[in-house]
Amino acid sequence: MPFTSQVVEKTVTKHFRLPYLLYLPPDFAKEPGKSWPLVIFLHGAGERGDDLALVTRQGLARLVKEGREFPFIIAAPQCPADWTWDRSLDELDCLLEEIIEEYPVETAQIYVTGLSMGGYGTWHWAVRHPRAFAALVPICGGAMPLMGFPEKVAVLKDVPIWVFHGIDDQIVPVQRSEELVFVLEELGAPVRFTKYAGVGHNSWNRAYAEPELFDWLLAQKNNRFSLEKRDFCE
């Protein structure tokens, strides 16, 4: 008996819990009518789990823990154990929607940065929403070839991006960043690429210590902001 064509059509819903750390600038309460820039920080694989304190071990969250003050809101979510940011884009969408709804965010100044696994997440999330973010700072990251990369990154040709990577990185080879930057450079995109000679996987300490970085970040404005609302964020 030959095959017959059939279709199953249902609605799939899911519940998730995404804890995150929230940092508000020192003058936040003093300026109730002001809209603030927002930086989303995506941690690396070593900070996954269900203990938010782990998120403060590295990167931007660590700088806040050490007492560094910033003139912008920071949201630092925690990825579940044995999971990755590139598989958490729905959750990140809902997080961003909630923060915009609950806090006075300047939508022309929403930025994403991440290190290692978070660098991968930065690239993947931005490609999903090429008009949502004013600038990106992916550090020692890359993208998944089986998901259409590196060619897919071409949708970010109008987004300012500052990429960092250690040349001697043995965990995420520098080629993972190079192949993405190459696509963007061929398109004349506003991409900067800093490679650290003699540096292995931990290039984020150097990157977040760059004197120009945060001034550069805040100078980028997104006058084309658009974020597709997700009906699964309830």
C-alpha positions as CSV (number, residue, x, y, z in Angstrom):
1,M,0.0,0.0,0.0
2,P,1.5,3.4,-0.9
3,F,2.1,6.3,1.4
4,T,-0.6,8.8,2.0
5,S,0.2,12.4,2.9
6,Q,-0.9,13.6,6.3
7,V,-0.4,16.6,8.5
8,V,-0.3,17.2,12.2
9,E,-1.1,20.8,13.3
10,K,-1.0,21.7,17.0
11,T,0.2,24.6,19.2
12,V,3.3,24.0,21.2
13,T,3.7,26.1,24.4
14,K,6.5,26.0,27.0
15,H,7.2,27.3,30.4
16,F,10.6,28.6,31.3
17,R,12.4,30.3,34.1
18,L,15.3,32.6,33.3
19,P,16.9,34.2,36.4
20,Y,18.9,37.3,35.8
21,L,21.0,39.9,37.6
22,L,19.9,43.5,37.2
23,Y,22.1,46.6,37.6
24,L,20.7,50.1,37.8
25,P,23.0,53.2,37.4
26,P,23.8,55.2,40.5
27,D,21.6,58.1,39.4
28,F,18.7,55.9,38.3
29,A,16.4,56.9,41.2
30,K,17.4,60.6,41.0
31,E,16.2,60.9,37.4
32,P,12.8,59.3,37.2
33,G,12.0,60.8,33.8
34,K,15.1,59.7,32.0
35,S,15.5,56.8,29.6
36,W,18.6,54.7,30.1
37,P,20.8,52.7,27.7
38,L,20.6,48.9,28.3
39,V,23.4,46.3,28.0
40,I,22.6,42.6,28.0
41,F,25.5,40.5,29.2
42,L,25.7,36.9,28.2
43,H,28.1,34.8,30.3
44,G,30.1,31.8,29.2
45,A,29.6,28.0,29.7
46,G,31.3,28.0,33.1
47,E,28.7,30.2,34.7
48,R,25.6,28.1,33.7
49,G,23.4,26.6,36.4
50,D,20.9,27.7,39.0
51,D,23.2,29.9,41.2
52,L,23.2,33.5,40.1
53,A,26.4,34.2,41.9
54,L,28.2,32.2,39.3
55,V,27.3,34.9,36.7
56,T,29.5,37.4,38.6
57,R,32.7,35.4,38.2
58,Q,33.6,36.8,34.8
59,G,33.1,39.7,32.5
60,L,30.8,42.6,32.9
61,A,29.0,41.1,35.8
62,R,32.3,40.7,37.6
63,L,33.1,44.3,37.1
64,V,29.8,45.3,38.8
65,K,30.5,42.9,41.7
66,E,33.9,44.6,42.1
67,G,32.3,48.0,42.5
68,R,32.6,49.4,39.0
69,E,29.8,51.9,38.2
70,F,28.2,52.2,34.8
71,P,25.9,54.8,33.2
72,F,23.5,52.2,31.8
73,I,21.2,49.4,32.9
74,I,22.7,45.9,32.8
75,A,20.8,42.7,32.6
76,A,22.8,39.5,33.1
77,P,20.7,36.3,32.6
78,Q,21.9,32.9,33.6
79,C,21.7,30.0,31.1
80,P,20.6,26.6,32.6
81,A,23.1,23.9,33.1
82,D,23.9,21.8,30.0
83,W,22.2,24.3,27.7
84,T,23.5,27.1,25.4
85,W,22.5,30.7,24.5
86,D,21.9,29.9,20.8
87,R,19.1,27.5,22.0
88,S,17.7,30.1,24.3
89,L,16.7,32.9,21.9
90,D,13.0,32.6,22.8
91,E,13.8,33.1,26.4
92,L,16.1,36.1,25.6
93,D,13.4,37.7,23.5
94,C,11.0,37.5,26.5
95,L,13.6,38.9,28.8
96,L,14.2,41.9,26.6
97,E,10.5,42.5,26.2
98,E,10.0,42.4,29.9
99,I,12.8,44.8,30.7
100,I,11.6,47.3,28.1
101,E,8.1,47.1,29.6
102,E,9.3,47.4,33.2
103,Y,12.1,49.9,33.0
104,P,12.7,53.2,31.2
105,V,14.9,51.8,28.5
106,E,16.2,54.0,25.6
107,T,15.4,51.7,22.7
108,A,17.9,53.5,20.5
109,Q,20.7,52.3,22.9
110,I,20.2,48.6,23.5
111,Y,23.5,46.6,23.3
112,V,24.5,43.0,23.6
113,T,27.8,41.6,24.7
114,G,28.9,38.2,25.7
115,L,32.0,36.0,26.2
116,S,32.8,32.5,24.8
117,M,29.4,30.8,24.8
118,G,27.9,34.2,25.4
119,G,29.8,35.4,22.3
120,Y,28.0,32.8,20.3
121,G,24.8,33.9,21.8
122,T,25.5,37.5,20.9
123,W,25.9,36.7,17.2
124,H,22.9,34.3,17.0
125,W,20.5,36.6,18.9
126,A,21.6,39.7,16.9
127,V,21.1,37.8,13.6
128,R,17.5,37.0,14.7
129,H,16.8,40.7,15.4
130,P,19.1,42.7,13.1
131,R,17.2,45.9,13.8
132,A,17.0,45.6,17.6
133,F,20.5,46.4,18.8
134,A,22.6,49.5,18.5
135,A,25.9,47.7,18.8
136,L,27.4,44.3,19.6
137,V,30.5,43.2,21.5
138,P,31.1,39.5,21.0
139,I,34.2,38.2,22.7
140,C,36.0,34.9,21.8
141,G,32.8,33.7,20.3
142,G,31.6,32.4,16.9
143,A,28.5,30.9,15.3
144,M,27.1,27.5,14.3
145,P,28.0,26.5,10.7
146,L,25.0,24.1,10.4
147,M,22.6,27.1,11.2
148,G,23.6,29.0,8.1
149,F,26.7,30.8,9.4
150,P,29.0,32.5,8.6
151,E,27.0,33.8,5.6
152,K,23.9,34.5,7.7
153,V,25.8,37.2,9.5
154,A,25.4,39.5,6.5
155,V,22.1,40.7,7.9
156,L,24.2,42.7,10.5
157,K,25.9,44.8,7.8
158,D,24.5,48.0,9.3
159,V,25.2,47.2,13.0
160,P,28.4,48.5,14.6
161,I,30.3,45.5,16.0
162,W,33.5,45.4,18.0
163,V,34.9,41.8,18.0
164,F,37.6,40.6,20.4
165,H,39.5,37.3,20.3
166,G,42.8,35.9,21.6
167,I,45.1,34.6,18.8
168,D,46.2,31.7,21.0
169,D,42.7,30.6,22.0
170,Q,42.6,26.8,22.1
171,I,38.9,26.5,23.2
172,V,37.3,28.7,20.6
173,P,39.8,29.2,17.8
174,V,40.2,32.8,16.5
175,Q,39.1,31.5,13.1
176,R,35.5,31.4,14.5
177,S,35.5,35.2,14.8
178,E,37.6,35.7,11.7
179,E,35.1,34.0,9.4
180,L,32.3,36.2,10.6
181,V,34.3,39.4,10.4
182,F,35.4,38.5,6.9
183,V,31.8,38.4,5.7
184,L,31.0,41.8,7.3
185,E,34.2,43.4,6.0
186,E,33.4,42.3,2.4
187,L,30.1,44.2,2.8
188,G,31.8,47.3,4.1
189,A,30.1,46.9,7.5
190,P,31.1,49.0,10.5
191,V,33.0,46.2,12.2
192,R,36.1,46.4,14.4
193,F,38.3,43.4,15.2
194,T,40.8,43.3,18.0
195,K,43.0,40.3,18.2
196,Y,45.3,39.8,21.2
197,A,48.7,38.2,20.5
198,G,49.8,35.7,23.2
199,V,46.3,35.6,24.7
200,G,44.3,32.3,25.0
201,H,40.6,31.9,25.7
202,N,40.3,34.6,28.4
203,S,40.4,37.6,26.1
204,W,37.5,39.2,28.0
205,N,39.6,40.7,30.8
206,R,41.5,42.6,28.2
207,A,38.5,43.5,26.1
208,Y,36.4,44.9,29.0
209,A,39.4,46.9,30.2
210,E,39.8,48.6,26.8
211,P,39.7,52.4,27.6
212,E,37.6,53.2,24.6
213,L,35.1,50.4,24.8
214,F,32.2,51.8,26.8
215,D,32.5,55.2,25.3
216,W,32.4,53.7,21.9
217,L,29.4,51.5,22.8
218,L,27.3,54.4,24.1
219,A,28.2,56.5,21.1
220,Q,26.3,54.0,18.9
221,K,22.6,54.8,18.3
222,N,20.0,52.7,16.6
223,N,17.5,54.9,14.8
224,R,15.9,51.9,13.1
225,F,14.9,50.0,16.3
226,S,12.4,47.2,15.7
227,L,11.7,44.2,17.8
228,E,9.2,41.7,16.6
229,K,6.8,40.9,19.5
230,R,6.6,37.3,20.4
231,D,3.2,35.9,21.2
232,F,4.7,33.2,23.3
233,C,5.9,35.7,25.9
234,E,3.0,35.7,28.3
